[in-house]
Amino acid sequence: MHPENHTPLLSAVAPRPGEKNAGKSASPRIAIVHQNRVQADALRLACAEVFPTAEMNLHPRGNPALLALRQQAADILLVWLTFEDIDLIELLKQVCGAPLASRSLIVSE
């Protein structure tokens, strides 16, 4: 990826076309998929510092997260490396194929 084409993950998220607040600063939808509740809460708090008005959803497993993302796509997806119920590569294929998130970030320790 060339630096001139790079959009920072934690940059302002533009409104989706057709939304009633198009042209205004939108609050991003953030999905955090992490099996460890303490670490998921730490990610939530870090995101709240950058996006204080963000709508955040925490999911401890991959498959329920995919179901929720199919109902309402995320602007930012923070995802852990491993899950008991789905392989990370399969989860990302489904997220990117739909698309279910505008930007994705894989989190590890």
N, C-alpha and C positions, 0 to 999 in steps of 0.2 A: 504494500500500500504506500502510495506517495504521500508525504506530509501535506501537500497542498490539497489533497482530497480527503484528508482525515477530519472527521467531526468528533470532538471530544465527547466521551460518553456522558459526562456530567455537565453538559452544556444546556442552555435553555432548550426546551422541547417545544417545537412549533405545534400549533393546533392542527388537528386533522382537517382535511378539506371537508367543507359542508357543515362543520360544527358551528353552533350558534355563536361561540366566542372566537371565531376565526378572525385573525388580525389582532387579537389581544393576547397577552401573556397567559398561557394555559398552565394549569397545574398538571404535572405529569402523573401518569398511572405507573406505579412501580410494583413489580411482583418479585418477591424474594422467596426462592425455593431452597430451603436448607433444612436438613434433618435435625440439627442441633438448635433448640429453641433459644438458648443464651446467645449463640453466635448470630442467629437470625435477628434477634432483638438488637444486637450491636450494629448490624448492617442497617436495620431500620432507623436507629438513632443517627447514624452517620448520614444516611440519605435525608433525614429530616433537617439536618443542619444545612444541607445544600438546597433542598426543596421543602421549605417549611409548610407549604400548602398541598404537598403531594398526597395523592390517594395511594396508600400502601396496603398490599395484601401479602400475608405470610402463608407459605405452604410447606408443610414438613415432608411431603412426598411428591414425586414427579407426575404421576398419573392424575391425581386431583388438581395439580397445578395446570396441567394441559386442559382439563375440562373447564376450569375457571377462565383460562386464557381464550378458549374457543367462545365463551360467552362474552368476554370483554378483553380485547387485546391490551397489552401493556406497552407503554412507551419505553420503559427500561426493565429488563429482566436480569436479576442477579441470581445466579444458579450455582449450587455446590457441585463438586466433582462426582460424587457417587450417591446412588439411591438404592434402596432395597427393592423397589417396584419397577424401575425402568433404567436402562442404560443411558448415560449422559448423551452419547452420540445419537441415539434414537430420539431422545427428548429434543435435542437441538435440530435434528432433521425435521421434526414435526413443527417446531417453532418457526424455523426458517421457511418451510414449505408453504405455510398458510398465508401470510406471515402472522404470527401471534404476538410478536414484539418488534418494536422499531430498532432497538439496540439490545444486545445481550452481552453480559460480562460473566465469565466463569470465575468463581471465587475458590481459593484454596488457602490452606494455612501456611 
